[in-house]
């Protein structure tokens, strides 16, 4: 059992590297087998196909950060602190799992109902408290008038877009992988600063 667990862990670690380097569509089972140091038959023994392997990796990645994001959205901290913490944590997750946004978009287009049911097995995101918090701050004249839903979408989309558009951004600005990494690290502070400045009175 210990050997089996070790082999599966090696496969998963190798698959993450390959998926990050080549994406879901570009990755081949042979690439993953080579990276893991096993033959293709052994890889198929553990995972029948690339989709099953990716599904496992995605599920583990999603389930590992989803509770943290929910806890953060539900936390008893002021709005600006919540925006800063959300952007920082969300980008950290995407840096570690850059293949997730494209996979989510593909699955939402391919089988939206099935995918949503799968990722929300423990319930939808706990955005209610954040939305009420935004609404209350607007009413109290602490921030400029803005739709709570629009503000939340701004936060998420500004964090996610660089990972979805990575090839285009790298080509447009002549960035290598290291430069891209530095750019998204900087966005952990740039995004909340931009959003907070835009709603501050």
C-alpha positions in Angstrom: 0.0 0.0 0.0 2.8 2.4 0.8 4.5 1.7 -2.6 1.2 2.3 -4.3 0.6 5.6 -2.5 4.1 6.7 -3.4 3.7 5.9 -7.1 0.4 7.7 -7.2 1.9 10.7 -5.5 4.7 10.7 -8.0 2.2 10.6 -10.9 0.2 13.5 -9.5 3.3 15.6 -8.9 4.5 14.8 -12.4 1.1 15.6 -13.9 1.0 19.0 -12.2 4.3 19.9 -13.8 3.2 18.8 -17.2 -0.2 20.4 -17.0 1.4 23.7 -15.9 4.0 23.6 -18.7 1.7 22.4 -21.5 -1.9 22.9 -20.3 -4.7 20.3 -20.3 -5.0 20.0 -24.0 -1.2 20.0 -24.8 -0.3 17.4 -22.1 0.1 13.8 -23.2 0.0 10.7 -21.0 3.5 9.8 -22.3 4.8 13.2 -21.1 3.4 12.5 -17.6 4.8 8.9 -17.5 8.2 10.2 -18.5 8.1 13.0 -15.9 7.1 10.4 -13.2 9.8 8.0 -14.3 7.4 5.2 -15.0 6.1 3.5 -18.1 2.8 4.4 -19.8 1.2 1.1 -18.9 1.9 1.8 -15.2 0.4 5.2 -15.6 -2.8 3.8 -17.1 -3.0 1.3 -14.3 -3.5 4.2 -11.9 -5.4 6.5 -14.2 -7.3 5.3 -17.3 -6.9 8.6 -19.1 -5.6 12.2 -18.9 -9.1 13.5 -18.0 -9.4 11.2 -15.0 -6.0 12.3 -13.8 -6.6 16.0 -14.3 -10.0 15.7 -12.6 -8.3 14.3 -9.5 -5.7 17.0 -9.4 -8.3 19.7 -10.0 -10.6 18.3 -7.3 -7.8 18.2 -4.7 -6.7 21.7 -5.6 -10.2 23.1 -5.5 -11.1 21.4 -2.2 -7.9 22.5 -0.6 -8.5 26.2 -1.1 -12.3 26.5 -1.3 -12.8 26.3 2.5 -10.1 29.0 3.0 -11.8 31.3 0.6 -15.2 30.7 2.3 -13.7 31.4 5.7 -12.2 34.6 4.4 -15.4 35.8 2.8 -17.2 35.1 6.1 -14.5 36.6 8.4 -15.3 39.5 10.8 -12.8 42.0 9.3 -13.4 45.3 7.7 -14.1 45.5 4.0 -10.7 46.8 2.9 -8.9 44.1 4.9 -11.2 41.5 3.3 -10.4 42.8 -0.3 -6.7 42.7 0.4 -6.8 39.2 2.0 -9.0 37.8 -0.7 -6.8 39.0 -3.6 -3.6 37.9 -1.9 -5.0 34.4 -1.0 -6.7 33.9 -4.4 -3.6 34.8 -6.4 -1.5 32.5 -4.2 -3.8 29.6 -5.0 -3.7 30.4 -8.8 0.1 30.6 -8.8 0.2 27.1 -7.3 -2.5 25.8 -9.6 -2.3 27.9 -12.8 -4.2 25.2 -14.8 -7.4 25.6 -12.8 -8.9 28.7 -14.5 -8.7 27.3 -18.0 -10.1 24.0 -16.8 -13.0 25.7 -15.0 -13.9 27.7 -18.2 -13.7 24.6 -20.4 -16.0 22.6 -18.0 -18.4 25.5 -17.6 -18.8 25.6 -21.4 -18.9 21.8 -21.8 -21.2 20.7 -19.0 -22.1 23.6 -16.8 -24.8 21.9 -14.6 -22.7 18.9 -13.9 -19.6 20.9 -13.1 -21.3 23.4 -10.8 -23.0 20.5 -8.9 -19.6 18.9 -8.5 -17.7 21.9 -7.2 -20.5 23.1 -5.0 -21.0 19.8 -3.2 -20.6 21.5 0.1 -22.7 24.5 -1.0 -22.1 27.6 -3.0 -19.5 30.3 -2.0 -20.4 32.2 1.1 -20.6 35.6 -0.5 -23.7 36.7 1.4 -21.8 38.3 4.3 -19.4 40.2 1.9 -22.3 41.5 -0.2 -24.1 42.7 2.9 -20.9 44.3 4.2 -20.4 46.2 0.9 -24.1 47.3 0.9 -23.8 48.5 4.5 -20.6 50.5 3.9 -22.3 52.2 0.9 -25.4 53.1 3.0 -23.1 54.3 5.8 -21.3 56.5 3.2 -18.0 54.8 4.0 -17.4 54.0 0.3 -18.7 55.1 -3.1 -22.0 53.6 -4.3 -21.3 50.3 -6.1 -23.2 47.1 -6.7 -21.9 44.5 -4.3 -22.1 41.9 -7.0 -20.1 44.1 -9.4 -17.4 44.7 -6.8 -17.1 40.9 -6.1 -16.9 40.2 -9.9 -14.2 42.8 -10.2 -12.1 41.2 -7.5 -12.4 37.7 -8.9 -11.9 38.6 -12.6 -8.9 40.9 -12.0 -7.2 38.0 -10.1 -8.0 35.4 -12.7 -7.5 37.1 -16.0 -3.6 37.0 -16.1 -3.7 33.2 -15.7 -6.3 32.8 -18.4 -4.5 35.1 -20.8 -0.9 34.2 -19.9 0.3 33.3 -23.4 -1.2 36.5 -24.9 0.2 38.6 -22.1 3.7 37.1 -22.4 3.7 37.6 -26.1 2.4 41.2 -25.9 4.9 42.3 -23.2 7.8 40.0 -24.0 7.7 38.3 -20.6 9.4 35.0 -19.8 7.9 32.7 -17.1 10.0 34.3 -14.3 8.9 37.8 -15.3 5.3 36.6 -15.6 5.5 35.2 -12.0 6.9 38.5 -10.7 4.0 40.3 -12.4 1.3 38.2 -10.9 3.0 38.4 -7.5 2.8 42.2 -7.7 -0.9 42.0 -8.5 -1.5 40.7 -4.9 -1.0 44.3 -3.8 -1.9 46.2 -7.0 -5.4 44.8 -7.4 -6.6 45.6 -3.8 -5.0 49.0 -4.0 -6.7 49.7 -7.3 -10.1 48.5 -6.1 -9.9 50.3 -2.7 -8.8 53.5 -4.4 -11.8 53.3 -6.8 -14.4 53.0 -4.0 -12.8 55.1 -1.3 -14.5 58.5 -0.6 
